[in-house]
Amino acid sequence: MAQHTPSEAAEPSIVEANRAVLGRFPFDDTQDFDDAKRGFLGTAADPLIKSGGRTVWDLEAYGFLSGACPDSVNPSLWRQSRLTSDHGLFAVTEGIYQVRGFDLSNMTLVEGEQGVLVIDPLVSAETAAAGLALYREHRGERPVTGVLYTHSHIDHFGGVRGVLPTDREVPILAPEGFLAHAVSENVYAGTAMSRRAGYMYGAVLPKGARGQVGAGLGRTNSTGTVTLVAPTVDITRTGQEEVVDGIRMVFQLTPGTEAPAELNIFFPAHAALCMAENATHNLHNLLTLRGAQVRDPHVWSRYLTEAINLFGADADLAFASHHWPVWGRERVIAFLSEQRDLYGYLHDQTLRMLNTGMTGPEIAELMQVPPALEKAWHTHGYYGSVSHNTKAIYQRYMGWYDGNPAHLWQHPPTEAAGRYVDFMGGAQEVLRRARESFAAGDYRWVAEVVNHVVFADPGNADARTLQAAALEQLGYGSENATWRNFYLMGALELRDGIVGTPASAASADVLAALTVDQLFDSLAIRVDGPGSWDADLTVRWNLRGAAAVTMRLHNGVLIHVTGEGPAVAAPGVTITLDEADLRAVLFGAADLEQLAADGRAEITGDPRILRELMGHLTAPDPDFAIVTP
């Protein structure tokens, strides 16, 4: 994989803008730094966490953040990155501990009567295991007596096999709908999301003043083994209580907030409130830049009000699965109230403005957070941003179309690019004028116009060089960590070529967790539609101990029907086998005819029909181009 060292220093206009930030915000307020270090017990002696001989996490990779803020980083982002660079085991309160800085997320450990309950076991099994080992080093060899997933994102379940005991089963708790959402997000659009996540987290960027300085929410994702074990206990309603190893928990369901399946937890014996990822020390994403369904800020805001009403009078501290806790009842209520008002304000004001006819980009350009909120560091857009969140709210209510008929049927990027360049007098004239704009510090405009030259002629080295320089300057000035990473990754690939996807979320465990319905759906989205317009192929799967499933490829669409009915076509081949063998055949891990020869499958009809049908499936491309056509 290519390594990249940015070649450009920060331009004077970026230096000036970054230095101006120092006068706008209370950098002398050290409360967050005090809270982030509170309860520190120690960290791992070996900073490298490995899988075999490969390093999947380096605890000391961000040591450079201890220095003064350089001109090439927004000082507000530098401050946030310093706060998220602390790593080790921290005591939250008696009986509750957090491992921080061992991955993008935190792992929380709550001590029970016999052992410990693990909440949100990070991204990778390797980092989760290292975190558990650190906890045991300081708190003794307590067994894991339960696991709890707060929500359906990979950084909150991916490391579960690194903490689960191998000699016994323990309860695994999760919000209702967790498994379906965890699996579908990482499989259906998983390839595209993973590719864009490489830009969002900047995992292949060098760590340093001109490279990756974090992700705002944490450092970045680890690159170890992603695992998943299905929950055994569903949390289905607010107010539900569960006891695991003597630990009493009261739950609040918060679907449709930061994740489609999410919950908050109150621990009465500790007067401690776990806010999952619903209230963290930044403005979160309403539409993450890696791609996802748009989240609902109105619902998010209302659930924060509900959390205050349910638990505010009794909570002496609040902690989350990212960042550091907040201690003190008044501070907890203030923190949750400001987070609530932040999402509520963006929602309500976006709707007010769109109802005057303004479009998403126009709203994003004018939206300002109230000064009383902006002065609170935890409202800043280090991960989400006011700009892309307001565009997301517009998209949620109005969709992609802004109502202007000129935008109803535009040319796609490559076709439009050639026309733009021709209208602007050719590539050399565009680049000449773009260099003038670059010298004037208008990097946004340079990126917009030179993008047309790159897409009209991706081999134009001068265009790629200028575009990379513009993106780099935009990255240097960004308060938002994921914007910075996107800009710098774009510059990297313009200079060095496509570096690909550092890690995929569709691990063996995630694929194994697909339901039969999801399994067939995952095949349907791989059909080459135009290449199968004339195909009419039907396969019936008789699954031992389960209802039959018939799949038919017709009109370029692969549908499947469980059981019998008018929608079931007559099969050209019928195959009887176990569900495990079905999965092996469809994933390409087993040969159907060999299974039949071994007596594990029965085939009635022509088995070539299945081969022909599978031949209409395409493979996704994990290395598709982003900043070039």
Sequence and secondary structure as in RCSB ss.txt:
>XXXX:A:sequence
MAQHTPSEAAEPSIVEANRAVLGRFPFDDTQDFDDAKRGFLGTAADPLIKSGGRTVWDLEAYGFLSGACPDSVNP
SLWRQSRLTSDHGLFAVTEGIYQVRGFDLSNMTLVEGEQGVLVIDPLVSAETAAAGLALYREHRGERPVTGVLYT
HSHIDHFGGVRGVLPTDREVPILAPEGFLAHAVSENVYAGTAMSRRAGYMYGAVLPKGARGQVGAGLGRTNSTGT
VTLVAPTVDITRTGQEEVVDGIRMVFQLTPGTEAPAELNIFFPAHAALCMAENATHNLHNLLTLRGAQVRDPHVW
SRYLTEAINLFGADADLAFASHHWPVWGRERVIAFLSEQRDLYGYLHDQTLRMLNTGMTGPEIAELMQVPPALEK
AWHTHGYYGSVSHNTKAIYQRYMGWYDGNPAHLWQHPPTEAAGRYVDFMGGAQEVLRRARESFAAGDYRWVAEVV
NHVVFADPGNADARTLQAAALEQLGYGSENATWRNFYLMGALELRDGIVGTPASAASADVLAALTVDQLFDSLAI
RVDGPGSWDADLTVRWNLRGAAAVTMRLHNGVLIHVTGEGPAVAAPGVTITLDEADLRAVLFGAADLEQLAADGR
AEITGDPRILRELMGHLTAPDPDFAIVTP
>XXXX:A:secstr
           HHHHHHHHHHTTTS TT  HHHHHHHTTEEE  SS EEEETTEEEEETTTTGGGGS   TTS H
HHHHHHHHHT  EEEEEETTEEEEESSSSS EEEEE SSSEEEE   S HHHHHHHHHHHHHHH    EEEEE  
BSSGGGTTTGGGTS SSS   EEEETTHHHHHHHHHHTSHHHHHHHHHHHH TTS BSTTSB   SSSS    S 
      SEEE STT EEEETTEEEEEEE TTSSSSSBEEEEEGGGTEEE TTTS SS   SS TT      HHHH
HHHHHHHHHHHTTT SEEE SSS  EESHHHHHHHHHHHHHHHHHHHHHHHHHHTTT  HHHHHHH    HHHHT
SGGGS SSS HHHHHHHHHHHHH S  S GGGSS   HHHHHHHHHHHTT HHHHHHHHHHHHHTT HHHHHHHH
HHHHHH TT HHHHHHHHHHHHHHHHH SSHHHHHHHHHHHHHHHH     S  S  HHHHHT  HHHHHHHHHT
TB TGGGTT EEEEEEEETTS  EEEEEETTEEEEEES STT    SEEEEE HHHHHHHHTTSS HHHHHHTTS
 EEEE THHHHHHHTTB    TT  SS  
